[in-house]
Amino acid sequence: MTAVHEMAGVVAHESNGQQVLFVEKSAYLPSITALYEAGFTMCVDLTAVDYLSHPARALPSGVVAQRFEIVVNLLSLAGRERVRVRVQVGDGESVTSLFDVHPSTEAMEREVFDMFGIRFDGHPDLTRILMPEDWDGHPLRKDYSQGRIPVQFKGAAS
């Protein structure tokens, strides 16, 4: 994993004994690919966080806080270790899809798109996965108005 730590746009950090890599958007796919080649072949989770009310949160030196953060947890079964990758994403910005490296991220990226409105460039089917296709807005954004219309999930019996 040393090669990933030395990549441009990657800031290595440790949190509770786990490696955390803060990665610039331009280094997102190259760093995930390098981690895959280093043995981190399982993507355990991909999600997002909306830091609308915490714009000045503490981050390692060199990392510029943005409204959203993509969080990816990877696992090396052979090496018995985990790494967390965190990418800052501004409102209205997109990131590259990890589908070509980790096909298991297909549904996770769709959920992040559906709930937060973050787009994934190169995703094979970036459509809503939980909310109806005609739903207006993204319910996990901090600026989403609460309690407007009862949620009717896809496939729910009427």
Z-matrix of the N, CA and C atoms (Angstrom, degrees):
N
C 1 1.455
C 2 1.526 1 110.79
N 3 1.303 2 118.02 1 -8.93
C 4 1.455 3 121.83 2 -179.78
C 5 1.517 4 112.04 3 -55.65
N 6 1.317 5 117.88 4 -39.71
C 7 1.469 6 121.18 5 -179.31
C 8 1.525 7 110.97 6 -60.10
N 9 1.325 8 117.71 7 -35.26
C 10 1.462 9 121.37 8 -179.91
C 11 1.527 10 109.73 9 -69.31
N 12 1.347 11 116.84 10 -41.20
C 13 1.469 12 120.26 11 178.79
C 14 1.520 13 111.83 12 -60.13
N 15 1.320 14 116.90 13 -29.41
C 16 1.464 15 121.45 14 -176.16
C 17 1.524 16 112.75 15 -91.04
N 18 1.314 17 118.17 16 -2.93
C 19 1.464 18 121.00 17 -179.82
C 20 1.525 19 110.40 18 -68.96
N 21 1.328 20 115.81 19 146.41
C 22 1.463 21 120.55 20 174.65
C 23 1.526 22 108.83 21 -64.40
N 24 1.315 23 116.15 22 138.82
C 25 1.456 24 120.60 23 178.39
C 26 1.509 25 114.77 24 83.95
N 27 1.349 26 117.38 25 12.59
C 28 1.460 27 121.30 26 179.49
C 29 1.522 28 108.84 27 -122.88
N 30 1.333 29 116.52 28 126.96
C 31 1.455 30 122.33 29 175.93
C 32 1.522 31 107.23 30 -116.00
N 33 1.335 32 116.32 31 117.27
C 34 1.470 33 121.36 32 -179.42
C 35 1.525 34 109.66 33 -85.76
N 36 1.315 35 115.44 34 142.87
C 37 1.460 36 122.93 35 -177.85
C 38 1.527 37 106.61 36 -148.21
N 39 1.310 38 117.55 37 161.11
C 40 1.463 39 120.69 38 175.18
C 41 1.516 40 108.67 39 -124.89
N 42 1.322 41 116.04 40 138.16
C 43 1.453 42 122.13 41 179.44
C 44 1.528 43 108.67 42 -137.59
N 45 1.319 44 115.87 43 115.22
C 46 1.468 45 121.73 44 179.72
C 47 1.522 46 112.35 45 52.73
N 48 1.327 47 116.76 46 41.58
C 49 1.458 48 121.52 47 177.72
C 50 1.513 49 115.36 48 80.32
N 51 1.319 50 118.21 49 4.00
C 52 1.461 51 121.69 50 179.80
C 53 1.520 52 109.92 51 -112.50
N 54 1.338 53 116.00 52 139.02
C 55 1.456 54 121.14 53 176.69
C 56 1.526 55 109.62 54 -70.66
N 57 1.325 56 116.19 55 132.01
C 58 1.456 57 122.81 56 175.93
C 59 1.518 58 106.90 57 -125.44
N 60 1.320 59 115.93 58 126.94
C 61 1.459 60 121.62 59 178.73
C 62 1.513 61 109.20 60 -111.82
N 63 1.333 62 115.56 61 117.93
C 64 1.457 63 121.07 62 173.75
C 65 1.515 64 106.24 63 -90.01
N 66 1.330 65 116.21 64 116.95
C 67 1.462 66 121.89 65 -170.26
C 68 1.521 67 109.66 66 -119.08
N 69 1.333 68 116.25 67 132.75
C 70 1.459 69 120.11 68 173.47
C 71 1.524 70 109.08 69 -67.99
N 72 1.336 71 116.07 70 153.79
C 73 1.473 72 119.43 71 -178.72
C 74 1.524 73 112.23 72 -55.52
N 75 1.321 74 117.31 73 -37.76
C 76 1.471 75 120.36 74 -178.39
C 77 1.528 76 112.14 75 -67.75
N 78 1.326 77 117.51 76 -22.60
C 79 1.471 78 121.65 77 -179.28
C 80 1.529 79 112.42 78 -102.40
N 81 1.325 80 116.99 79 3.61
C 82 1.466 81 122.02 80 -175.26
C 83 1.531 82 112.18 81 -59.18
N 84 1.318 83 117.81 82 -61.80
C 85 1.465 84 120.63 83 -178.61
C 86 1.535 85 112.05 84 -65.13
N 87 1.340 86 119.93 85 -44.32
C 88 1.469 87 118.83 86 178.11
C 89 1.539 88 113.08 87 -60.05
N 90 1.323 89 117.42 88 -37.86
C 91 1.471 90 118.96 89 -179.55
C 92 1.527 91 111.57 90 -72.08
N 93 1.329 92 117.37 91 -38.32
C 94 1.468 93 120.45 92 177.08
C 95 1.528 94 109.81 93 -64.86
N 96 1.334 95 116.45 94 -40.55
C 97 1.469 96 120.92 95 177.76
C 98 1.523 97 110.52 96 -63.39
N 99 1.330 98 117.41 97 -43.42
C 100 1.470 99 121.48 98 178.68
C 101 1.526 100 110.81 99 -64.32
N 102 1.320 101 117.33 100 -39.07
C 103 1.470 102 120.38 101 177.24
C 104 1.521 103 110.77 102 -65.56
N 105 1.325 104 116.80 103 -39.87
C 106 1.467 105 120.72 104 177.01
C 107 1.531 106 109.88 105 -59.54
N 108 1.317 107 116.05 106 -46.33
C 109 1.463 108 120.63 107 179.69
C 110 1.527 109 112.01 108 -66.72
N 111 1.336 110 117.18 109 -23.61
C 112 1.467 111 121.72 110 177.97
C 113 1.533 112 111.94 111 -85.97
N 114 1.333 113 117.16 112 2.77
C 115 1.464 114 120.26 113 175.64
C 116 1.511 115 115.91 114 110.39
N 117 1.333 116 118.35 115 -3.22
C 118 1.468 117 120.95 116 178.09
C 119 1.530 118 107.99 117 -86.36
N 120 1.324 119 114.87 118 76.79
C 121 1.459 120 121.76 119 -170.58
C 122 1.528 121 114.22 120 -93.00
N 123 1.320 122 117.64 121 -5.70
C 124 1.466 123 119.96 122 179.89
C 125 1.517 124 110.42 123 -115.26
N 126 1.326 125 115.67 124 121.87
C 127 1.459 126 120.88 125 173.13
C 128 1.530 127 106.61 126 -91.46
N 129 1.315 128 115.81 127 108.64
C 130 1.461 129 121.82 128 -176.37
C 131 1.526 130 110.61 129 -78.43
N 132 1.337 131 116.15 130 -36.75
C 133 1.450 132 118.96 131 -174.54
C 134 1.523 133 109.96 132 -160.01
N 135 1.316 134 115.60 133 147.46
C 136 1.463 135 123.36 134 170.90
C 137 1.515 136 105.98 135 -140.68
N 138 1.317 137 116.30 136 122.50
C 139 1.455 138 120.21 137 -179.42
C 140 1.522 139 109.10 138 -147.19
N 141 1.318 140 116.63 139 -173.79
C 142 1.461 141 121.49 140 178.92
C 143 1.521 142 110.02 141 -137.55
N 144 1.326 143 115.16 142 161.72
C 145 1.461 144 122.69 143 176.67
C 146 1.526 145 106.93 144 -133.22
N 147 1.321 146 116.35 145 137.35
C 148 1.456 147 122.00 146 176.20
C 149 1.527 148 107.93 147 -102.00
N 150 1.318 149 116.69 148 112.33
C 151 1.463 150 122.23 149 -179.03
C 152 1.520 151 111.85 150 -100.68
N 153 1.330 152 117.84 151 34.52
C 154 1.457 153 121.97 152 -177.95
C 155 1.529 154 112.05 153 -51.73
N 156 1.324 155 117.49 154 -42.88
C 157 1.463 156 120.90 155 -177.03
C 158 1.532 157 113.07 156 -90.67
N 159 1.332 158 117.97 157 4.88
C 160 1.467 159 121.76 158 178.88
C 161 1.538 160 111.14 159 -133.63
N 162 1.328 161 117.84 160 56.76
C 163 1.471 162 119.21 161 -175.83
C 164 1.523 163 113.71 162 -67.75
N 165 1.334 164 118.19 163 -23.54
C 166 1.469 165 121.28 164 -177.14
C 167 1.533 166 111.47 165 -105.00
N 168 1.310 167 117.42 166 32.24
C 169 1.467 168 120.31 167 -178.69
C 170 1.529 169 110.77 168 -64.44
N 171 1.315 170 115.90 169 157.26
C 172 1.466 171 121.35 170 -178.92
C 173 1.528 172 110.15 171 -76.08
N 174 1.326 173 116.42 172 124.80
C 175 1.452 174 123.39 173 176.49
C 176 1.522 175 107.41 174 -133.22
N 177 1.333 176 118.03 175 158.71
C 178 1.463 177 119.56 176 178.10
C 179 1.526 178 111.81 177 -59.38
N 180 1.304 179 115.43 178 154.71
C 181 1.455 180 121.81 179 178.71
C 182 1.530 181 110.90 180 -54.99
N 183 1.319 182 116.05 181 133.32
C 184 1.454 183 120.91 182 179.28
C 185 1.515 184 113.70 183 95.08
N 186 1.326 185 118.21 184 -9.09
C 187 1.464 186 121.98 185 179.58
C 188 1.526 187 108.12 186 -100.86
N 189 1.322 188 116.39 187 122.53
C 190 1.461 189 121.84 188 -179.19
C 191 1.522 190 108.95 189 -95.82
N 192 1.334 191 115.74 190 120.72
C 193 1.463 192 120.96 191 -178.33
C 194 1.527 193 110.85 192 -66.78
N 195 1.324 194 115.76 193 138.50
C 196 1.455 195 123.47 194 173.30
C 197 1.528 196 107.58 195 -123.85
N 198 1.307 197 117.13 196 173.66
C 199 1.462 198 120.25 197 -178.51
C 200 1.524 199 112.10 198 -62.09
N 201 1.327 200 117.38 199 -46.13
C 202 1.459 201 121.53 200 -176.33
C 203 1.523 202 110.84 201 -108.40
N 204 1.310 203 113.71 202 158.47
C 205 1.462 204 120.22 203 174.65
C 206 1.520 205 108.25 204 -139.25
N 207 1.323 206 116.13 205 127.15
C 208 1.465 207 121.56 206 172.05
C 209 1.520 208 106.10 207 -87.83
N 210 1.324 209 116.70 208 132.92
C 211 1.463 210 121.87 209 179.96
C 212 1.518 211 108.15 210 -122.32
N 213 1.339 212 115.80 211 123.21
C 214 1.460 213 122.20 212 -179.30
C 215 1.523 214 108.36 213 -121.52
N 216 1.324 215 116.83 214 127.27
C 217 1.459 216 121.86 215 176.79
C 218 1.518 217 109.12 216 -108.10
N 219 1.332 218 115.53 217 121.75
C 220 1.463 219 122.03 218 -178.46
C 221 1.521 220 109.75 219 -115.15
N 222 1.334 221 114.77 220 151.92
C 223 1.462 222 121.20 221 -177.22
C 224 1.525 223 110.01 222 -131.08
N 225 1.329 224 114.84 223 135.37
C 226 1.458 225 121.08 224 171.39
C 227 1.519 226 106.81 225 -104.74
N 228 1.323 227 116.34 226 107.77
C 229 1.463 228 119.84 227 180.00
C 230 1.524 229 110.82 228 -67.50
N 231 1.330 230 117.22 229 -41.82
C 232 1.465 231 121.28 230 -179.17
C 233 1.529 232 111.08 231 -66.50
N 234 1.335 233 116.58 232 -41.03
C 235 1.455 234 120.55 233 -178.23
C 236 1.516 235 113.90 234 -88.51
N 237 1.324 236 116.73 235 -7.63
C 238 1.462 237 122.89 236 -179.20
C 239 1.524 238 111.70 237 52.23
N 240 1.331 239 115.35 238 50.11
C 241 1.455 240 119.92 239 177.87
C 242 1.525 241 110.84 240 -143.73
N 243 1.320 242 114.34 241 160.26
C 244 1.460 243 122.43 242 -179.54
C 245 1.519 244 109.50 243 -119.54
N 246 1.306 245 115.33 244 156.69
C 247 1.460 246 121.62 245 171.34
C 248 1.521 247 107.42 246 -144.03
N 249 1.320 248 114.11 247 141.56
C 250 1.467 249 120.35 248 177.33
C 251 1.523 250 107.71 249 -110.82
N 252 1.317 251 116.40 250 133.20
C 253 1.462 252 122.25 251 178.23
C 254 1.524 253 107.19 252 -113.47
N 255 1.347 254 116.02 253 128.18
C 256 1.462 255 121.72 254 -179.26
C 257 1.521 256 109.32 255 -121.96
N 258 1.326 257 116.20 256 128.57
C 259 1.462 258 122.38 257 -177.44
C 260 1.521 259 109.14 258 -125.11
N 261 1.328 260 116.69 259 126.33
C 262 1.460 261 121.87 260 177.99
C 263 1.523 262 109.11 261 -81.51
N 264 1.347 263 115.89 262 132.58
C 265 1.467 264 121.39 263 -177.95
C 266 1.524 265 108.51 264 -133.51
N 267 1.315 266 116.31 265 125.44
C 268 1.461 267 120.89 266 178.37
C 269 1.518 268 111.86 267 -76.53
N 270 1.317 269 115.80 268 161.73
C 271 1.465 270 121.67 269 178.72
C 272 1.530 271 108.89 270 -62.28
N 273 1.326 272 117.13 271 128.00
C 274 1.457 273 122.57 272 179.91
C 275 1.523 274 113.96 273 86.22
N 276 1.328 275 118.06 274 -2.59
C 277 1.465 276 121.54 275 179.17
C 278 1.526 277 109.95 276 -90.25
N 279 1.320 278 115.64 277 166.12
C 280 1.461 279 121.10 278 177.59
C 281 1.521 280 109.20 279 -127.26
N 282 1.320 281 116.03 280 166.46
C 283 1.458 282 122.43 281 174.78
C 284 1.523 283 108.18 282 -128.82
N 285 1.314 284 116.18 283 164.83
C 286 1.455 285 121.36 284 178.89
C 287 1.526 286 109.97 285 -75.54
N 288 1.309 287 116.82 286 139.37
C 289 1.465 288 121.69 287 177.06
C 290 1.524 289 110.33 288 -68.55
N 291 1.320 290 115.97 289 145.16
C 292 1.468 291 121.69 290 176.18
C 293 1.524 292 111.53 291 -94.44
N 294 1.333 293 117.43 292 5.40
C 295 1.453 294 122.00 293 -173.95
C 296 1.523 295 113.45 294 -54.10
N 297 1.326 296 118.60 295 -39.96
C 298 1.460 297 120.73 296 -177.81
C 299 1.527 298 112.83 297 -67.79
N 300 1.334 299 117.38 298 -27.12
C 301 1.473 300 121.40 299 178.45
C 302 1.523 301 110.33 300 -92.57
N 303 1.322 302 116.14 301 -45.92
C 304 1.469 303 122.77 302 -179.29
C 305 1.533 304 108.91 303 -125.43
N 306 1.334 305 118.60 304 89.56
C 307 1.469 306 120.35 305 -179.55
C 308 1.531 307 113.49 306 -57.12
N 309 1.331 308 117.27 307 -22.57
C 310 1.464 309 120.48 308 179.87
C 311 1.523 310 112.43 309 -65.87
N 312 1.323 311 118.68 310 -12.70
C 313 1.463 312 121.02 311 -179.83
C 314 1.525 313 112.94 312 -80.60
N 315 1.317 314 117.63 313 -3.64
C 316 1.466 315 121.13 314 -176.60
C 317 1.525 316 111.59 315 -53.21
N 318 1.314 317 118.14 316 -53.89
C 319 1.465 318 121.24 317 -178.57
C 320 1.529 319 111.71 318 -72.03
N 321 1.323 320 117.34 319 -35.36
C 322 1.467 321 120.49 320 -179.46
C 323 1.527 322 111.08 321 -65.10
N 324 1.330 323 117.30 322 -42.13
C 325 1.462 324 120.37 323 177.73
C 326 1.524 325 110.98 324 -66.73
N 327 1.310 326 117.21 325 -37.32
C 328 1.471 327 120.11 326 176.57
C 329 1.521 328 110.74 327 -63.02
N 330 1.326 329 117.06 328 -39.71
C 331 1.462 330 120.31 329 179.54
C 332 1.533 331 110.83 330 -66.34
N 333 1.329 332 117.84 331 -42.64
C 334 1.462 333 120.90 332 177.22
C 335 1.527 334 110.26 333 -62.13
N 336 1.325 335 116.97 334 -41.81
C 337 1.466 336 120.40 335 176.14
C 338 1.527 337 110.66 336 -61.26
N 339 1.317 338 117.14 337 -46.74
C 340 1.460 339 122.67 338 -177.14
C 341 1.530 340 111.47 339 -64.02
N 342 1.320 341 117.67 340 -44.75
C 343 1.460 342 121.58 341 -173.59
C 344 1.525 343 114.34 342 -86.59
N 345 1.360 344 117.79 343 -30.23
C 346 1.467 345 121.50 344 -175.72
C 347 1.527 346 114.08 345 -116.59
N 348 1.332 347 118.13 346 -19.46
C 349 1.459 348 121.38 347 -179.05
C 350 1.522 349 114.10 348 84.06
N 351 1.320 350 118.11 349 12.13
C 352 1.466 351 121.55 350 178.19
C 353 1.525 352 108.33 351 -82.29
N 354 1.329 353 116.21 352 126.33
C 355 1.464 354 121.60 353 -178.27
C 356 1.522 355 110.43 354 -90.08
N 357 1.337 356 115.97 355 147.54
C 358 1.461 357 123.16 356 178.52
C 359 1.523 358 107.80 357 -118.51
N 360 1.332 359 115.67 358 107.68
C 361 1.460 360 121.66 359 -178.89
C 362 1.520 361 110.42 360 -65.96
N 363 1.332 362 116.26 361 130.66
C 364 1.457 363 121.35 362 178.70
C 365 1.519 364 114.31 363 87.99
N 366 1.323 365 117.58 364 4.51
C 367 1.475 366 120.32 365 177.88
C 368 1.529 367 108.88 366 -70.07
N 369 1.345 368 118.57 367 138.23
C 370 1.467 369 120.20 368 -175.26
C 371 1.533 370 115.24 369 -70.70
N 372 1.347 371 118.66 370 -22.76
C 373 1.468 372 120.13 371 -177.32
C 374 1.522 373 109.16 372 -156.25
N 375 1.317 374 117.60 373 69.27
C 376 1.457 375 121.25 374 -176.63
C 377 1.523 376 110.32 375 -80.81
N 378 1.337 377 114.87 376 79.61
C 379 1.463 378 122.38 377 177.23
C 380 1.518 379 107.99 378 -124.68
N 381 1.311 380 115.45 379 167.00
C 382 1.466 381 119.63 380 179.03
C 383 1.527 382 110.18 381 -60.55
N 384 1.331 383 115.38 382 146.93
C 385 1.458 384 119.93 383 -179.07
C 386 1.537 385 111.51 384 -119.92
N 387 1.338 386 117.71 385 -27.55
C 388 1.460 387 121.55 386 -179.41
C 389 1.527 388 112.74 387 -111.29
N 390 1.320 389 116.10 388 -41.62
C 391 1.455 390 120.52 389 -175.84
C 392 1.531 391 110.17 390 -91.35
N 393 1.328 392 117.67 391 156.44
C 394 1.468 393 120.27 392 176.13
C 395 1.531 394 110.44 393 -60.10
N 396 1.323 395 116.32 394 150.59
C 397 1.466 396 121.42 395 -177.25
C 398 1.531 397 112.58 396 -56.88
N 399 1.329 398 117.44 397 -32.82
C 400 1.466 399 120.07 398 -177.22
C 401 1.533 400 112.86 399 -91.79
N 402 1.315 401 117.93 400 10.62
C 403 1.468 402 121.99 401 -178.94
C 404 1.520 403 109.73 402 -66.24
N 405 1.313 404 116.39 403 137.05
C 406 1.459 405 121.65 404 -179.88
C 407 1.525 406 109.28 405 -98.42
N 408 1.323 407 116.67 406 119.66
C 409 1.462 408 120.97 407 176.20
C 410 1.517 409 113.53 408 100.26
N 411 1.327 410 114.22 409 -177.77
C 412 1.459 411 122.26 410 -176.26
C 413 1.530 412 107.92 411 -133.61
N 414 1.341 413 118.36 412 105.52
C 415 1.456 414 123.79 413 -167.05
C 416 1.528 415 117.93 414 -61.00
N 417 1.320 416 121.14 415 -20.78
C 418 1.466 417 120.02 416 -179.22
C 419 1.529 418 113.20 417 -95.33
N 420 1.319 419 116.34 418 5.01
C 421 1.469 420 118.96 419 173.64
C 422 1.525 421 108.27 420 -74.88
N 423 1.313 422 117.15 421 140.89
C 424 1.465 423 121.33 422 -177.69
C 425 1.531 424 112.39 423 -65.72
N 426 1.321 425 117.76 424 -21.74
C 427 1.462 426 120.11 425 179.66
C 428 1.533 427 112.69 426 -95.48
N 429 1.333 428 117.72 427 9.55
C 430 1.461 429 121.65 428 178.68
C 431 1.519 430 109.01 429 -77.95
N 432 1.314 431 116.96 430 130.24
C 433 1.460 432 122.12 431 -178.58
C 434 1.532 433 110.40 432 -68.29
N 435 1.310 434 116.43 433 127.21
C 436 1.465 435 122.23 434 -178.12
C 437 1.528 436 112.07 435 -83.34
N 438 1.329 437 116.00 436 146.29
C 439 1.447 438 121.96 437 169.69
C 440 1.503 439 117.36 438 71.21
N 441 1.316 440 118.22 439 23.93
C 442 1.461 441 119.96 440 -178.55
C 443 1.519 442 111.62 441 -75.22
N 444 1.324 443 116.34 442 -60.21
C 445 1.471 444 122.04 443 -175.94
C 446 1.515 445 107.34 444 -133.15
N 447 1.337 446 118.16 445 136.00
C 448 1.468 447 118.70 446 176.93
C 449 1.532 448 110.36 447 -58.86
N 450 1.300 449 115.88 448 138.13
C 451 1.461 450 121.45 449 -178.28
C 452 1.523 451 110.79 450 -74.73
N 453 1.322 452 117.09 451 130.81
C 454 1.447 453 122.41 452 173.45
C 455 1.522 454 106.69 453 -116.70
N 456 1.327 455 117.36 454 106.03
C 457 1.448 456 122.25 455 -177.46
C 458 1.521 457 111.12 456 -74.47
N 459 1.332 458 115.22 457 155.44
C 460 1.455 459 120.87 458 178.42
C 461 1.531 460 110.03 459 -57.16
N 462 1.306 461 115.70 460 136.94
C 463 1.457 462 121.05 461 175.58
C 464 1.528 463 114.83 462 75.21
N 465 1.320 464 118.22 463 4.63
C 466 1.455 465 120.93 464 179.65
C 467 1.531 466 109.52 465 -74.81
N 468 1.318 467 115.15 466 139.68
C 469 1.463 468 120.22 467 178.34
C 470 1.526 469 108.95 468 -71.11
N 471 1.312 470 116.71 469 141.15
C 472 1.471 471 120.04 470 -178.22
C 473 1.496 472 111.45 471 -81.05
